[in-house]
Structures are given as C-alpha cells and as structure tokens.
Amino acid sequence: IPVAPFTLTVFGATGDLSRRKLIPALFHRDLDGQIPDEATIIGVSRRPLSDDEFRAFARQALNDHIPAAELQGPEVDRFLGRLSYVAADAGAEPGWSELASRVAAQADHVPVYYLATAPALFGPICEKLGKYGLAENGRVVIEKPIGKDLKSAIALNQQVGRIFPEDRVYRIDHYLGKETVQNLMALRFANALFEPLWNNAHIDHVQITVAEALGVEERAGYYDTAGAMRDMVQNHMLQLLCLVAMEPPSSLDADAVRDEKLKVLRALKPIDDHNMATVTVRGQYRAGASAGGAVPGYLEELGSSRSQTETFVAVKAEVENWRWAGVPFYLRTGKRLASRVSEIVVNFRPVPHSVFDDTAGPIDPNRLVIRLQPDEGVKLWLMIKDPGPGGIRLTHVPLDMSFAKAFKVRNPDAYERLILDVVRGNQTLFMRRDEVEAAWRWVDPILEAWRSAKEPPRPYTAGTWGPSAAIALIERDGRTWLEDG
Ligand code: BG6
C-alpha cells in the first residue's frame, strides 16, 4: 500500500536503535519501492555532524546490517540522498529553529517524529516540538520502556499527551510488527476452523515462550534497571497473550482491536504476595555454555556481584472471563536459554473417549504452534494412523507450514511495517495509553511481591531452559513445557 510523502525526524539518530533497526528498515522499504520520491529523513542528536557525516554513519549502518548483495545498486545513493542532519539537545535551544525550518520547508509532508532516545527525554523533546510549532499535525513514535511502573508510565504518558493527542501517539511494541504475530489474527479470524474451539471447553492451556540464547552483553547497564519482567513480560509477552485471548474485534480498526486487548489485560487474575510464590519464578543466569562455547554469568557481564535483577521469568497467568476460566497461560522468557525460540503453543483438550485398544498407543492432544522465530510458521499437530497393514497404531504428526518454504520471500523486519504504518496513520499495531497502563497495573503487584519477599532470583546455568523451579511450576499442574512445539 503506497504511503504519502513524509518527513521523518529521528531523535537519537546516531544511537543503537537507529543504527541497528531504523536505518536498515527504512532502506529496505526504499529498496522495495515503498518510499515516495519526495520523502526525507532528518537525523537529530547532540553530536555535531554535517549532513555528509551523518550519511557516512548511515552507510556504515547499512554495511553492518544489510547483506552486501542488496547494497550494490543505485538505491543506496538514492536512500542516502534523503538523509540530512541537525544537531540539537532536548535541554537547549540551538538547532531547534533549524529543524523547524527544514520541516516547514516540506509543509505538504506527513511530519513524523521518532523518539529513539532514552525515555527520560520523551517529555523534554515533546515540549520542544510544541514550542517550535512542530507538533501541529505531527505524529510521535515512542518505544518501550514506557515507565518502570504504573506511576512513571502515567507521568510519561501525560508529558507526551500534553503536546500530542492520543490519536497521534504511536507506542511501538515491535512484537506486534512481526509477521507471525499478525498472522495470528489471520489464523484466528480468517479461518472458520479455530474460533469455535477457541475457549475453555476445548483448550487445555496455552504456553508462550520467548527464549533468547544471547545474554545481556553491552546492554547490561539498562537491563539491570529493568529485568525480564519489565523488559519482556510487561510488553511483548502480554501483547502476545492479548492476541491469543482477545474476543474477535468487529474490524481491524485500531480502537476495535485495542478495546479487545484492553479487556484481556483487565481480566488478568491479580498476582500478589498471596500467590506469587506458586505462580511465578524469577531466575538469573550463571556461567555456562552456549553454541559458541563458554559464556560468563549475568553478574560477570554486569561487573557487579550484588544485582538481584532477574534474567528469566516464568508466570502462570489466568484470564478471568467466561471464555478462559480454568485455562492457564504459562509464560516464560529469559536470556541465555538453550536456544532462540519464540512460540505460542495452544494445547487442546484430549479426546473425551478412546475407541482404540491399548496396542494403538496413546492419543496425544492436538496442538497448534505459532512459531515467531526462528523458522516462522504454523504447525498443527494431529493424530493419524501409522501407515502399514498391521492393526491400528496411532502417531502424532504436524501439518507444518514454514513461511520461508511456502512464500520464498524475505521476511520483513517488524520496524519496516511499523514505521510505514505511522505514515499511513494506522494505529492498529501500536499500544494505546490505557493498554500500557493496564499492563503495568497487573505487573506492579508482582514486582512488589518479589521486592517484599527479598528472595534472590534462582540461579540457572547459561544454555539451559532456566531454573528447575520453572519446570516445577508447570509440572505441579500435570503439564510440561514444550521445547519444540
Ligand atoms: C527488546 C528487549 O524489546 O526485545 C530485548 O529490550 C530483547 O532485551 C528484544 O532482546 C527481543 O526482540 P527480538 O525481536 O530479537 O525477539
């Protein structure tokens, strides 16, 4: 879908997000012919750089993150030609008038401001955008972490909201831009097959795993102030849970979808110091091994022996409504786990009665696996008869749809879609203010219960599936984690 000409201003343009994600994503869209000729991109940060120096920075970002074969054509120079640079500081005046005149020079463009900066700068940057007349008709994009608890999230949302009305605020959760996550909506609402079974009469439980093999590495400084609950569960994991659990919206209109997600967040059973010990596990990795060899523990990476920040969380969440009563949603996420796997596994109930005799073997319940990464795809596990002339022996096989094999196209990065959705004015895949706050409302008492229990996180060896307590959490309910759905 074509987009209108835009002027995208990226604050924090020389930072990590810009280098690793935004510049490569914009180049890819340009390469695919999706960016109108007139569109321009203005980088802003405190560093004094010329336009050419910023272009050289962007060129390096492309070299580092895009396969060389895609950087051979004239598109690279066309893309770099869209870039310019203004040095400005959120706390000082120089640079802002220059930025304002560059944006004003393209008055017929959609003005987009991407705040790829520390959240502490969101408020001050928005204020300056307001003061220099840049906010009018402008759209602002902000990233997590949106606060570190409910109170700070409300304060941050208020600061941004003083300048930009909610319908021009785009809160990115990049998991919502992943192909397979959007496919979850297609799977649920474009097939007649699943929705009638999508409830507690037919689904036994749901598992959501977002496992990373990497440690925190050079992000230890930020990570130590957050931990896995704030970094992954409050946003990505809860968004995935919402997409599985929400009622069918009446359309894909942004508010129709977000209203349904909000209802799920509000229906989450509270976890506090009464039940925290039985339904949550927090862990922290120790030295161990990954595919590449020996790896240090979290405390070594951080350079401090005292941190009690969790690098792993497992939670048994419950959605208290008619559809989901009694169906646990087991969530787990962690750094330095055995492999990089993100998937949602919907486990159906067993058949009510077996017509087969013992020689047929056990009947495994059906499972629907939505694999986010790697090897994006969808698998439906079914029971069939083992081929052969003997009696009936049953076996479990997957109907397996790998996107890479089925479509043979490059899987676009989440940011490619999300940035252009901002220009399109489509907020469906962005978090609304009340959603973010509802997620914190559920997370805050868990963090508080952990804090008051004063128990250190449980150690786990890097390269494993987390602390044994996480296995006990699900096995207590007579279920097991599925390592490869
Ligand atoms: C980010 C977290 O939001 O998501 C990181 O801050 C995490 O800690 C990352 O590594 C995971 O994203 P992806 O797309 O690699 O699964």
Residues whose N, C-alpha, C, O or C-beta is under 5 A from the ligand:
A	BS01	BG6	D231
